[in-house]
Amino acid sequence: MNERELLAFVAVAEHGRMDLAAKALGYSQPAVSYQIKCLEMTLGTKLFVRTSAGVTLTRSGALMLPSAQAVLTLMRGIKATTGDLALVA
């Protein structure tokens, strides 16, 4: 599990569609689909139900979403802190 996978997961959950999430992230739609597939394989569970209208979170996906958002918030904080320290050094 890595940052790109978590970013893709949260974006898809928020937008409800892979193509809209890809556009928001500046990725291609196949790249977002691949990130989700890799994350699902790592976790051993499906995170979304895919339909022609878009996607909806599975129970596992809904349970994971707040944790993924929290991890990304922590990662942004770490990057901000270390970026500030790099300017001081």
Backbone as JSON Lines, residues from 0, in Angstrom:
{"i":0,"aa":"M","n":[0.86,-1.16,0.0],"ca":[0.0,0.0,0.0],"c":[0.91,1.23,0.0]}
{"i":1,"aa":"N","n":[0.59,2.17,-0.91],"ca":[1.42,3.36,-0.99],"c":[0.54,4.61,-1.13]}
{"i":2,"aa":"E","n":[1.19,5.75,-1.13],"ca":[0.47,7.02,-1.17],"c":[-0.39,7.17,-2.41]}
{"i":3,"aa":"R","n":[0.14,6.8,-3.56],"ca":[-0.64,6.93,-4.81],"c":[-1.9,6.08,-4.76]}
{"i":4,"aa":"E","n":[-1.79,4.89,-4.2],"ca":[-2.97,4.02,-4.1],"c":[-4.01,4.65,-3.17]}
{"i":5,"aa":"L","n":[-3.56,5.18,-2.05],"ca":[-4.49,5.81,-1.12],"c":[-5.12,7.07,-1.72]}
{"i":6,"aa":"L","n":[-4.32,7.87,-2.43],"ca":[-4.85,9.05,-3.09],"c":[-5.92,8.66,-4.11]}
{"i":7,"aa":"A","n":[-5.65,7.63,-4.89],"ca":[-6.61,7.17,-5.88],"c":[-7.88,6.66,-5.2]}
{"i":8,"aa":"F","n":[-7.72,5.89,-4.14],"ca":[-8.87,5.35,-3.42],"c":[-9.77,6.47,-2.9]}
{"i":9,"aa":"V","n":[-9.18,7.45,-2.23],"ca":[-9.96,8.55,-1.66],"c":[-10.62,9.37,-2.78]}
{"i":10,"aa":"A","n":[-9.89,9.63,-3.85],"ca":[-10.45,10.41,-4.95],"c":[-11.63,9.69,-5.6]}
{"i":11,"aa":"V","n":[-11.5,8.39,-5.82],"ca":[-12.59,7.63,-6.42],"c":[-13.79,7.62,-5.47]}
{"i":12,"aa":"A","n":[-13.55,7.43,-4.2],"ca":[-14.63,7.43,-3.22],"c":[-15.35,8.78,-3.21]}
{"i":13,"aa":"E","n":[-14.6,9.86,-3.3],"ca":[-15.19,11.2,-3.25],"c":[-15.91,11.57,-4.54]}
{"i":14,"aa":"H","n":[-15.38,11.13,-5.68],"ca":[-15.97,11.51,-6.97],"c":[-16.99,10.5,-7.48]}
{"i":15,"aa":"G","n":[-16.91,9.26,-7.01],"ca":[-17.87,8.25,-7.44],"c":[-17.65,7.68,-8.83]}
{"i":16,"aa":"R","n":[-16.59,8.12,-9.47],"ca":[-16.25,7.63,-10.8],"c":[-14.75,7.66,-10.98]}
{"i":17,"aa":"M","n":[-14.22,6.64,-11.65],"ca":[-12.78,6.54,-11.88],"c":[-12.29,7.67,-12.78]}
{"i":18,"aa":"D","n":[-13.05,8.0,-13.83],"ca":[-12.59,9.03,-14.76],"c":[-12.54,10.41,-14.11]}
{"i":19,"aa":"L","n":[-13.51,10.72,-13.27],"ca":[-13.5,12.01,-12.58],"c":[-12.38,12.09,-11.55]}
{"i":20,"aa":"A","n":[-12.13,10.97,-10.87],"ca":[-11.02,10.92,-9.91],"c":[-9.69,11.1,-10.63]}
{"i":21,"aa":"A","n":[-9.55,10.45,-11.78],"ca":[-8.32,10.57,-12.56],"c":[-8.09,12.02,-12.99]}
{"i":22,"aa":"K","n":[-9.13,12.66,-13.46],"ca":[-9.01,14.06,-13.88],"c":[-8.59,14.94,-12.71]}
{"i":23,"aa":"A","n":[-9.21,14.73,-11.54],"ca":[-8.88,15.52,-10.35],"c":[-7.43,15.33,-9.91]}
{"i":24,"aa":"L","n":[-6.92,14.12,-10.09],"ca":[-5.55,13.8,-9.67],"c":[-4.51,14.13,-10.74]}
{"i":25,"aa":"G","n":[-4.96,14.34,-11.97],"ca":[-4.02,14.55,-13.07],"c":[-3.41,13.25,-13.57]}
{"i":26,"aa":"Y","n":[-4.13,12.14,-13.34],"ca":[-3.69,10.81,-13.8],"c":[-4.57,10.39,-14.96]}
{"i":27,"aa":"S","n":[-4.17,9.33,-15.64],"ca":[-5.05,8.72,-16.63],"c":[-6.04,7.8,-15.9]}
{"i":28,"aa":"Q","n":[-7.17,7.54,-16.53],"ca":[-8.16,6.66,-15.92],"c":[-7.6,5.24,-15.73]}
{"i":29,"aa":"P","n":[-6.86,4.68,-16.71],"ca":[-6.27,3.36,-16.48],"c":[-5.3,3.34,-15.29]}
{"i":30,"aa":"A","n":[-4.58,4.44,-15.07],"ca":[-3.65,4.5,-13.94],"c":[-4.4,4.44,-12.62]}
{"i":31,"aa":"V","n":[-5.53,5.14,-12.53],"ca":[-6.34,5.11,-11.31],"c":[-6.91,3.72,-11.1]}
{"i":32,"aa":"S","n":[-7.43,3.12,-12.16],"ca":[-7.96,1.76,-12.06],"c":[-6.9,0.79,-11.57]}
{"i":33,"aa":"Y","n":[-5.68,0.95,-12.09],"ca":[-4.57,0.08,-11.69],"c":[-4.23,0.28,-10.21]}
{"i":34,"aa":"Q","n":[-4.2,1.53,-9.75],"ca":[-3.9,1.8,-8.34],"c":[-4.95,1.13,-7.43]}
{"i":35,"aa":"I","n":[-6.21,1.23,-7.83],"ca":[-7.29,0.61,-7.04],"c":[-7.14,-0.9,-7.05]}
{"i":36,"aa":"K","n":[-6.85,-1.46,-8.22],"ca":[-6.66,-2.91,-8.32],"c":[-5.52,-3.38,-7.43]}
{"i":37,"aa":"C","n":[-4.4,-2.66,-7.45],"ca":[-3.25,-3.02,-6.6],"c":[-3.61,-2.94,-5.13]}
{"i":38,"aa":"L","n":[-4.33,-1.9,-4.73],"ca":[-4.73,-1.74,-3.34],"c":[-5.67,-2.87,-2.92]}
{"i":39,"aa":"E","n":[-6.61,-3.21,-3.78],"ca":[-7.54,-4.31,-3.47],"c":[-6.79,-5.63,-3.35]}
{"i":40,"aa":"M","n":[-5.8,-5.84,-4.2],"ca":[-5.01,-7.08,-4.11],"c":[-4.21,-7.12,-2.81]}
{"i":41,"aa":"T","n":[-3.61,-6.0,-2.44],"ca":[-2.84,-5.93,-1.2],"c":[-3.72,-6.21,0.01]}
{"i":42,"aa":"L","n":[-4.91,-5.63,0.02],"ca":[-5.82,-5.78,1.16],"c":[-6.63,-7.07,1.11]}
{"i":43,"aa":"G","n":[-6.69,-7.69,-0.05],"ca":[-7.45,-8.93,-0.18],"c":[-8.95,-8.74,-0.11]}
{"i":44,"aa":"T","n":[-9.42,-7.57,-0.55],"ca":[-10.86,-7.29,-0.53],"c":[-11.21,-6.28,-1.61]}
{"i":45,"aa":"K","n":[-12.44,-6.33,-2.08],"ca":[-12.93,-5.34,-3.02],"c":[-13.31,-4.08,-2.26]}
{"i":46,"aa":"L","n":[-12.95,-2.94,-2.78],"ca":[-13.24,-1.66,-2.12],"c":[-14.42,-0.95,-2.77]}
{"i":47,"aa":"F","n":[-14.7,-1.29,-4.04],"ca":[-15.77,-0.65,-4.79],"c":[-16.6,-1.68,-5.53]}
{"i":48,"aa":"V","n":[-17.88,-1.35,-5.71],"ca":[-18.75,-2.06,-6.62],"c":[-18.8,-1.2,-7.87]}
{"i":49,"aa":"R","n":[-18.41,-1.77,-8.99],"ca":[-18.36,-1.02,-10.23],"c":[-19.66,-1.23,-11.02]}
{"i":50,"aa":"T","n":[-20.25,-0.15,-11.5],"ca":[-21.44,-0.19,-12.34],"c":[-21.21,0.71,-13.54]}
{"i":51,"aa":"S","n":[-22.14,0.69,-14.47],"ca":[-22.0,1.56,-15.65],"c":[-22.13,3.03,-15.26]}
{"i":52,"aa":"A","n":[-22.77,3.31,-14.14],"ca":[-22.94,4.7,-13.68],"c":[-21.77,5.2,-12.84]}
{"i":53,"aa":"G","n":[-20.88,4.33,-12.43],"ca":[-19.76,4.73,-11.59],"c":[-19.42,3.65,-10.59]}
{"i":54,"aa":"V","n":[-19.03,4.06,-9.4],"ca":[-18.65,3.11,-8.36],"c":[-19.3,3.52,-7.04]}
{"i":55,"aa":"T","n":[-19.51,2.53,-6.19],"ca":[-19.92,2.78,-4.81],"c":[-19.01,1.97,-3.91]}
{"i":56,"aa":"L","n":[-18.81,2.47,-2.72],"ca":[-17.96,1.77,-1.76],"c":[-18.62,0.48,-1.3]}
{"i":57,"aa":"T","n":[-17.81,-0.55,-1.15],"ca":[-18.27,-1.76,-0.47],"c":[-18.23,-1.47,1.03]}
{"i":58,"aa":"R","n":[-18.67,-2.4,1.82],"ca":[-18.59,-2.24,3.27],"c":[-17.13,-2.05,3.69]}
{"i":59,"aa":"S","n":[-16.25,-2.86,3.13],"ca":[-14.82,-2.74,3.44],"c":[-14.28,-1.37,3.04]}
{"i":60,"aa":"G","n":[-14.69,-0.9,1.87],"ca":[-14.25,0.41,1.41],"c":[-14.74,1.53,2.31]}
{"i":61,"aa":"A","n":[-16.0,1.42,2.74],"ca":[-16.56,2.45,3.62],"c":[-15.85,2.45,4.97]}
{"i":62,"aa":"L","n":[-15.5,1.28,5.46],"ca":[-14.78,1.2,6.74],"c":[-13.36,1.73,6.61]}
{"i":63,"aa":"M","n":[-12.76,1.57,5.43],"ca":[-11.38,1.99,5.24],"c":[-11.25,3.49,4.95]}
{"i":64,"aa":"L","n":[-12.25,4.11,4.38],"ca":[-12.14,5.49,3.92],"c":[-11.65,6.47,4.99]}
{"i":65,"aa":"P","n":[-12.22,6.49,6.19],"ca":[-11.71,7.45,7.19],"c":[-10.24,7.23,7.54]}
{"i":66,"aa":"S","n":[-9.82,5.99,7.58],"ca":[-8.41,5.7,7.88],"c":[-7.5,6.16,6.75]}
{"i":67,"aa":"A","n":[-7.92,5.93,5.52],"ca":[-7.12,6.37,4.38],"c":[-7.0,7.9,4.37]}
{"i":68,"aa":"Q","n":[-8.1,8.58,4.65],"ca":[-8.07,10.04,4.72],"c":[-7.13,10.52,5.83]}
{"i":69,"aa":"A","n":[-7.17,9.85,6.96],"ca":[-6.3,10.23,8.08],"c":[-4.83,10.01,7.74]}
{"i":70,"aa":"V","n":[-4.52,8.89,7.1],"ca":[-3.13,8.61,6.71],"c":[-2.64,9.69,5.74]}
{"i":71,"aa":"L","n":[-3.46,10.05,4.76],"ca":[-3.05,11.08,3.81],"c":[-2.85,12.43,4.49]}
{"i":72,"aa":"T","n":[-3.69,12.74,5.47],"ca":[-3.52,13.98,6.22],"c":[-2.19,13.96,6.98]}
{"i":73,"aa":"L","n":[-1.89,12.83,7.61],"ca":[-0.6,12.7,8.31],"c":[0.57,12.82,7.35]}
{"i":74,"aa":"M","n":[0.46,12.22,6.19],"ca":[1.55,12.29,5.21],"c":[1.76,13.73,4.74]}
{"i":75,"aa":"R","n":[0.67,14.47,4.51],"ca":[0.8,15.88,4.13],"c":[1.48,16.67,5.25]}
{"i":76,"aa":"G","n":[1.13,16.37,6.49],"ca":[1.75,17.04,7.63],"c":[3.23,16.75,7.71]}
{"i":77,"aa":"I","n":[3.6,15.51,7.5],"ca":[5.02,15.14,7.53],"c":[5.78,15.85,6.41]}
{"i":78,"aa":"K","n":[5.18,15.87,5.23],"ca":[5.85,16.54,4.1],"c":[5.98,18.04,4.38]}
{"i":79,"aa":"A","n":[4.97,18.64,4.95],"ca":[5.03,20.07,5.27],"c":[6.11,20.34,6.31]}
{"i":80,"aa":"T","n":[6.18,19.49,7.32],"ca":[7.17,19.67,8.38],"c":[8.58,19.47,7.85]}
{"i":81,"aa":"T","n":[8.79,18.41,7.11],"ca":[10.14,18.15,6.62],"c":[10.53,19.16,5.56]}
{"i":82,"aa":"G","n":[9.55,19.66,4.81],"ca":[9.84,20.73,3.84],"c":[10.29,21.99,4.54]}
{"i":83,"aa":"D","n":[9.61,22.32,5.66],"ca":[9.99,23.5,6.43],"c":[11.39,23.32,7.02]}
{"i":84,"aa":"L","n":[11.7,22.13,7.48],"ca":[13.02,21.87,8.06],"c":[14.11,21.94,7.01]}
{"i":85,"aa":"A","n":[13.79,21.52,5.79],"ca":[14.78,21.56,4.71],"c":[15.15,23.02,4.38]}
{"i":86,"aa":"L","n":[14.18,23.92,4.53],"ca":[14.46,25.33,4.26],"c":[15.36,25.94,5.32]}
{"i":87,"aa":"V","n":[15.26,25.42,6.55],"ca":[16.06,25.93,7.67],"c":[17.48,25.41,7.6]}
{"i":88,"aa":"A","n":[17.65,24.19,7.16],"ca":[18.97,23.53,7.17],"c":[19.95,24.08,6.19]}
